[in-house]
């Protein structure tokens, strides 16, 4: 049986009534139509999120993380379009729903916290009215109840004096408070899944920690599942249960947080971890050579191979499939191909990997807080 066949059968088994994931993304491909033809921003991506779980989706800017989030919500705008794939949510394929049905899912069952609160919030409406609108659209409150529920939500996300803050416009709030308003809107209808797209971008370190603490507390209190999109492995270490590493539109490694930090299986993951600050004072940071390729001009084979210190003969020939690295841990890398074991051993002896200077790897908790 082929690797793809085994993966398909495994996905089918996981959708049994007792073990079905909350969300299962299967072979999702989202393209942008250009004069030169369709360019895949998300290329054959598959992952799942279980009930009550936090999955961290991590990678450099331009790797396709935000387009993945928009695809799940079916909010990709032309010239973008979902070319293929399935989005199983609570046993339903979201790709088969009409737009009216999908509108009933957005906000009520799956919520999205956008990356930049100043552009996500409408500048001409008071924040209380924007929260109330979410409740009214989904029938979670009458007009008479919406104001009181908006105040309760602002209080829940720790905004001081919410009775007066609901009358503020977005520009009257700080960046951290605007982000809290977005979280309040996302949680207004108590959805099962929240997608947080870089929720701490442009916030200072102290406010970042407060926002992450808030997300963890809300997740526990409301029994939510969370898809956390970020480029920061430090956030992943403290927040996520599992990690999916994305590069050039493809997920190149997936596994439990502790396993990924202790035994990264893909050279790209190792490079990201090694580039984090935390070495001795005066020691230079390690960097990944080169830059992310243009999606319309990806190199043949593994898209990371021009930047990879471990590349060898199979890498430019064809994109690698998923290979097992450990329990529930896979990587798209020929280094884990049993047929290449002798070549990989010679490679390891001649080019040993540097130690990962990663302060978070020493503090990965037994279970995320």
C-alpha positions in Angstrom: 0.0 0.0 0.0 1.3 3.5 -0.8 2.0 6.2 1.8 -1.0 8.2 0.5 -3.2 5.1 0.8 -2.1 4.5 4.4 -2.8 8.1 5.2 -6.3 8.0 3.6 -7.2 4.9 5.6 -5.8 6.4 8.8 -8.0 9.5 8.2 -11.0 7.4 7.6 -10.4 5.5 10.9 -10.0 8.8 12.8 -13.5 9.9 11.6 -15.2 7.0 13.4 -17.9 8.2 15.8 -15.7 7.7 18.9 -12.6 9.3 17.6 -13.6 11.9 15.0 -11.6 15.1 15.1 -13.5 18.4 15.5 -11.9 19.6 12.2 -10.1 17.5 9.6 -8.5 19.4 6.7 -7.8 16.9 3.9 -5.6 17.7 0.8 -6.6 21.4 0.8 -5.2 23.3 -2.2 -5.9 27.0 -2.5 -4.6 28.9 -5.6 -4.5 32.4 -6.9 -5.2 32.8 -10.6 -2.5 34.9 -12.4 -1.7 35.7 -16.0 0.9 32.9 -15.9 -1.6 30.4 -14.4 -2.8 29.3 -11.0 -0.3 29.7 -8.2 -0.8 27.5 -5.1 -0.6 29.4 -1.9 -1.7 26.3 0.1 -0.6 23.1 -1.5 -2.1 19.7 -0.6 -2.4 20.5 3.1 -3.8 18.0 5.6 -4.2 18.2 9.4 -6.7 17.7 12.1 -7.7 19.4 15.3 -9.3 17.4 18.1 -11.9 18.6 20.6 -10.3 20.7 23.3 -6.9 20.7 21.6 -4.6 23.6 20.6 -2.8 23.1 17.3 0.0 25.6 16.5 0.5 26.4 12.8 4.0 27.9 12.5 6.2 29.2 9.7 7.9 32.2 8.2 5.8 35.0 6.7 4.5 34.0 3.3 4.4 30.3 4.0 0.5 30.1 3.6 -0.7 30.2 7.2 -3.2 33.0 6.9 -4.5 31.7 3.6 -5.1 28.3 5.3 -7.2 30.1 7.9 -9.2 32.0 5.4 -9.7 28.7 3.4 -11.2 27.0 6.4 -13.6 29.9 6.9 -14.2 29.9 3.1 -13.3 33.6 3.0 -10.7 33.5 0.2 -11.5 36.3 -2.3 -10.9 36.3 -6.0 -8.4 35.9 -7.7 -8.0 33.3 -4.9 -10.1 30.1 -4.8 -10.1 26.7 -3.2 -9.1 24.4 -6.0 -9.5 21.1 -4.2 -9.8 19.4 -0.8 -12.2 18.6 2.0 -13.0 20.5 5.2 -14.7 18.1 7.7 -16.1 20.0 10.7 -18.3 18.0 13.1 -18.8 15.4 10.5 -19.9 17.9 7.8 -17.9 18.8 4.7 -17.8 22.6 4.7 -17.0 22.6 1.0 -20.5 21.3 0.3 -22.4 24.1 2.2 -24.1 26.9 0.5 -23.1 30.5 1.4 -26.1 31.0 3.6 -25.3 27.8 5.5 -21.6 28.8 5.8 -22.6 32.2 7.2 -24.3 30.3 10.1 -21.1 28.5 10.8 -18.8 31.6 10.7 -18.8 33.3 14.1 -21.2 30.8 15.7 -19.3 27.5 15.3 -15.9 28.7 14.0 -14.5 32.1 14.9 -11.5 33.9 13.4 -9.4 36.4 15.4 -7.7 38.5 12.7 -4.1 39.5 12.8 -4.5 43.3 12.9 -7.3 44.6 15.2 -7.2 48.1 13.8 -8.1 47.0 10.4 -10.4 44.2 11.5 -12.6 46.5 13.6 -14.9 49.0 11.8 -13.5 52.5 12.7 -17.0 54.2 12.4 -18.9 52.0 14.8 -18.5 51.8 18.6 -17.0 48.6 19.8 -20.1 47.7 21.8 -22.2 47.9 18.7 -19.8 45.6 16.8 -19.9 42.9 19.5 -23.7 43.3 19.7 -24.0 42.8 16.0 -22.3 39.4 16.3 -24.9 38.3 18.9 -27.8 39.7 16.9 -26.8 38.1 13.6 -26.7 34.6 15.1 -29.7 35.1 17.2 -27.9 34.8 20.5 -29.5 37.9 22.0 -32.4 40.3 21.5 -31.7 44.0 21.0 -32.5 44.6 24.6 -30.1 42.0 25.8 -27.2 42.7 23.4 -25.8 45.7 25.3 -25.7 43.8 28.6 -24.1 40.8 27.0 -21.5 43.0 25.3 -20.6 44.4 28.6 -20.3 40.9 30.1 -18.0 39.9 27.2 -15.7 42.9 27.6 -15.5 42.2 31.3 -14.7 38.5 30.6 -11.7 39.6 28.4 -10.5 41.8 31.3 -11.2 45.3 29.8 -11.6 47.7 32.8 -14.8 49.7 33.1 -16.6 47.9 30.3 -19.8 49.9 30.9 -18.1 53.0 29.4 -15.8 51.2 27.0 -18.6 49.9 24.9 -19.2 53.5 23.8 -15.6 53.9 22.6 -14.5 53.8 18.9 -11.6 51.5 18.0 -9.1 54.4 17.7 -9.8 55.3 21.4 -8.4 51.9 22.6 -4.9 50.7 22.8 -3.6 47.9 20.6 -4.0 45.4 23.5 -7.5 46.5 24.2 -8.5 46.3 20.6 -7.2 42.7 20.5 -9.3 41.9 23.5 -12.4 43.3 21.7 -11.7 41.0 18.8 -11.4 38.1 21.2 -14.7 39.1 22.8 -16.3 39.1 19.4 -14.9 35.7 18.5 -16.2 34.2 21.8 -19.6 35.9 21.8 -21.4 32.9 20.4 -19.3 30.3 22.2 -17.9 28.6 19.1 -16.4 25.1 19.2 -13.2 26.3 17.3 -11.4 29.5 17.4 -8.7 30.4 14.8 -6.3 33.0 16.1 -4.2 34.4 13.3 -1.0 36.0 14.8 -3.0 37.4 17.8 0.0 39.0 19.4 1.4 40.8 16.4 2.6 44.4 17.0 2.0 44.1 20.8 4.7 44.6 23.3 6.0 41.6 25.3 4.0 42.2 28.4 0.7 42.6 26.5 1.5 39.5 24.4 1.8 37.5 27.6 -1.6 38.9 28.8 -3.3 38.0 25.5 -1.9 34.5 25.5 -3.0 34.0 29.2 -6.4 35.2 28.2 -6.7 32.8 25.3 -5.6 29.9 27.5 -8.1 30.8 30.2 -11.0 31.3 27.7 -10.2 28.0 26.0 -10.3 26.2 29.3 -13.4 27.9 30.6 -15.4 27.4 27.4 -13.9 24.0 26.3 -12.7 25.4 23.0 -10.4 24.0 20.4 -7.8 26.5 19.1 -5.8 26.8 15.9 -3.0 29.2 16.8 -1.2 30.7 13.8 2.2 32.3 14.6 5.9 32.5 13.6 7.1 32.4 17.2 8.1 29.0 18.6 8.2 30.5 22.1 4.4 31.0 21.9 4.0 27.5 20.6 6.0 26.1 23.5 3.8 27.6 26.1 0.4 27.3 24.4 0.1 24.4 21.9 -0.5 20.7 22.3 0.6 19.8 18.7 2.5 21.7 16.0 2.3 21.8 12.2 5.3 23.5 10.5 4.5 25.1 7.2 6.8 26.1 4.4 6.0 27.4 0.9 2.4 26.4 1.2 3.1 22.9 2.5 3.0 21.3 5.9 6.5 19.8 6.3 6.3 18.5 9.8 3.6 17.6 12.4 3.8 16.3 15.9 3.4 16.8 19.6 5.0 19.9 21.0 7.5 18.1 23.2 8.5 15.7 20.4 9.0 18.6 17.9 11.2 20.6 20.3 13.3 17.6 21.5 13.6 15.8 18.2 12.8 18.1 15.2 12.6 15.9 12.1 12.8 18.4 9.3 15.8 20.6 8.6 13.5 23.7 8.3 12.1 23.1 11.8 15.7 22.7 13.1 16.6 26.0 11.4 13.7 27.8 12.9 14.5 26.5 16.4 18.2 27.3 16.1 17.5 30.9 15.0 15.7 31.7 18.2 17.6 34.0 20.7 19.0 32.3 23.8 22.7 31.6 23.3 25.6 32.9 25.2 26.1 36.7 25.4 27.9 37.9 22.2 27.2 34.6 20.3 25.9 35.2 16.8 22.4 34.0 16.0 22.2 31.1 13.5 20.2 31.9 10.4 18.6 29.8 7.6 20.5 30.6 4.4 18.5 32.1 1.5 14.9 33.2 1.6 11.4 31.7 1.1 10.9 31.1 -2.7 8.2 32.8 -4.7 5.2 30.5 -4.8 5.0 30.9 -8.6 8.6 29.7 -9.0 9.1 26.9 -6.5 12.2 24.8 -7.0 11.7 21.2 -8.2 11.3 18.5 -5.6 11.4 19.6 -1.9 10.8 23.3 -1.9 13.3 23.7 1.0 16.2 22.0 -0.8 18.0 25.1 -2.1 18.3 26.3 1.6 18.8 22.9 3.2 22.2 22.0 4.7 21.3 18.3 4.5 20.1 18.1 0.9 21.2 15.1 -1.2 20.3 13.3 -4.4 16.5 12.6 -4.0 15.7 16.1 -2.8 15.4 18.0 -6.1 13.8 15.0 -7.8 10.3 15.0 -6.3 8.5 16.4 -3.2 8.9 13.9 -0.4 5.9 12.2 1.2 5.3 12.1 5.0 7.7 9.8 6.8 7.3 8.6 10.4 9.7 10.2 12.8 8.1 9.1 16.1 4.7 8.5 17.6 2.2 10.8 15.8 5.3 12.7 14.5 5.8 12.9 10.7 8.1 14.9 8.4 8.3 15.4 4.7 12.0 14.8 4.4 14.0 12.1 2.7 16.3 11.9 5.7 13.6 9.6 7.2 13.2 7.4 4.2 14.3 3.9 5.3 15.5 3.3 1.7 18.0 6.1 2.1 19.3 5.1 5.5 22.9 4.4 4.4 23.1 7.8 2.6 21.6 9.6 5.6 24.1 7.9 8.0 27.1 9.1 5.9 25.5 12.6 5.7 25.2 12.7 9.5 28.8 11.7 10.1 30.2 14.2 7.5 27.8 17.1 8.5 26.8 16.9 12.2 23.9 19.1 13.2 24.8 22.1 15.5 23.1 22.1 18.9 19.8 24.0 18.9 20.2 27.1 21.0 16.6 27.4 22.1 15.7 28.6 25.6 12.1 27.4 25.2 13.1 23.8 24.6 14.2 23.5 28.2 10.8 24.7 29.5 8.3 22.9 27.3 5.7 21.9 29.9 4.3 18.4 30.4 1.0 19.9 29.3 0.4 23.4 27.9 -1.0 25.8 30.5 
